[in-house]
Amino acid sequence: LTPSIAPPTDERHDTFHLILGLAIQALCNPSIYDSMHDVQCCLYTLYELINTSLARTIFSNENQYVIEVLNLLHRVLLTLPANNLCLLTLKIAISVAKCLETSEKSHIDGGISDTLLVVAACYLFKFIPRLSDQV
């Protein structure tokens, strides 16, 4: 949407929540993993959605959204074969962390930082399996 025709704030929030909910619901459905194209579409949608100023505002105020998205990304990493979609999943996690970086809060909730570490470790273990033998 062009800035001159931007919808009211409440409508933007409703649209954000609708798109976020649809992407999360689709990625939680095991049958979506039959088509990597569908998974890719959902992940790219999530990536683009999270890289908006509205997402930064919502995520900085609602820690529960952050934890839910990170838990979803962890599940996606466990489900996907090692490929470029795993890298996209990690990029989404990094974008979520950047949303929190711009937050006015001075610290990141312990549950969020733990979940971020789990997502990053899962990514590393998927691409470098011998690391898990050393842990």
C-alpha positions in Angstrom: 0.0 0.0 0.0 1.2 3.5 -0.7 1.6 5.7 2.3 -1.1 8.1 1.1 -3.7 5.3 1.0 -2.5 3.5 4.2 -5.4 1.9 6.2 -6.2 3.0 9.7 -3.9 1.6 12.5 -6.5 -0.8 13.8 -7.0 -2.3 10.3 -3.2 -2.6 9.8 -3.0 -4.5 13.2 -5.9 -6.8 12.2 -4.3 -7.5 8.8 -1.0 -8.2 10.5 -2.6 -10.7 12.9 -4.5 -12.3 10.1 -1.5 -12.9 7.9 0.7 -14.0 10.9 -2.0 -16.4 12.0 -2.4 -17.9 8.6 1.3 -18.4 8.1 1.7 -20.0 11.5 -1.3 -22.2 11.1 -0.1 -23.4 7.7 3.4 -24.1 9.0 1.9 -26.1 11.9 0.0 -28.3 9.5 2.1 -31.5 8.7 0.6 -31.9 5.3 2.2 -28.6 4.1 5.6 -30.3 4.1 4.5 -32.5 1.2 5.1 -29.4 -1.0 8.3 -27.5 -0.4 6.9 -24.7 -2.6 4.1 -24.1 -0.1 6.5 -24.1 2.8 8.7 -21.6 0.9 5.7 -19.3 0.3 4.7 -19.4 4.0 8.3 -18.8 5.2 8.8 -15.9 2.7 5.5 -14.4 3.8 6.6 -14.6 7.4 10.0 -13.1 6.6 8.5 -10.1 4.8 5.9 -9.6 7.5 8.4 -9.6 10.3 10.6 -7.1 8.5 8.0 -4.4 8.7 7.8 -1.5 11.2 4.5 -2.7 12.4 6.0 -6.1 13.3 8.8 -4.4 15.2 6.2 -2.4 17.2 4.0 -5.4 17.9 6.9 -7.8 18.7 8.5 -5.3 21.0 5.3 -5.1 23.1 4.1 -8.7 22.9 6.7 -11.2 24.0 4.2 -14.1 23.5 4.2 -13.5 19.7 8.0 -13.7 19.7 8.1 -16.9 21.6 5.4 -18.5 19.4 7.2 -17.6 16.2 10.5 -18.8 17.5 9.0 -22.1 18.7 7.4 -22.5 15.2 10.8 -21.9 13.6 12.4 -24.5 15.8 9.7 -27.0 14.7 10.2 -26.1 11.0 13.9 -26.6 11.3 13.3 -30.0 12.8 10.9 -31.0 10.1 12.7 -29.6 7.0 15.5 -31.4 5.2 18.8 -29.5 5.2 18.3 -27.0 2.4 18.0 -23.3 1.6 14.7 -23.1 3.5 16.6 -23.8 6.7 18.7 -20.7 6.0 15.5 -18.7 5.4 14.2 -20.0 8.8 17.3 -18.8 10.5 17.0 -15.4 8.7 13.5 -15.1 10.1 14.8 -15.8 13.6 17.4 -13.1 13.1 14.7 -10.7 12.0 12.7 -11.5 15.1 15.8 -10.7 17.2 16.3 -7.4 15.4 12.7 -6.5 16.2 13.6 -6.9 19.8 16.8 -5.0 19.4 14.8 -1.9 18.4 12.6 -2.3 21.4 12.6 0.3 24.0 12.9 -2.4 26.6 16.5 -2.7 27.9 16.6 -6.5 28.1 15.3 -9.6 26.3 13.1 -12.0 28.3 15.0 -15.1 29.3 12.5 -17.4 27.5 13.1 -15.5 24.3 16.9 -15.6 24.5 16.8 -19.3 25.3 14.5 -20.0 22.4 16.7 -18.0 20.0 19.7 -20.1 21.2 17.7 -23.3 20.6 16.8 -22.3 17.0 20.4 -21.3 16.3 21.8 -24.6 17.7 19.2 -26.6 15.8 20.4 -24.9 12.6 24.0 -25.6 13.3 23.4 -29.2 14.3 21.4 -29.8 11.1 24.2 -28.5 8.8 27.2 -29.7 10.9 26.0 -33.0 12.5 29.3 -33.8 14.1 28.9 -30.8 16.4 26.1 -32.7 18.3 28.6 -35.5 19.1 30.8 -33.0 20.9 28.1 -31.5 23.0 
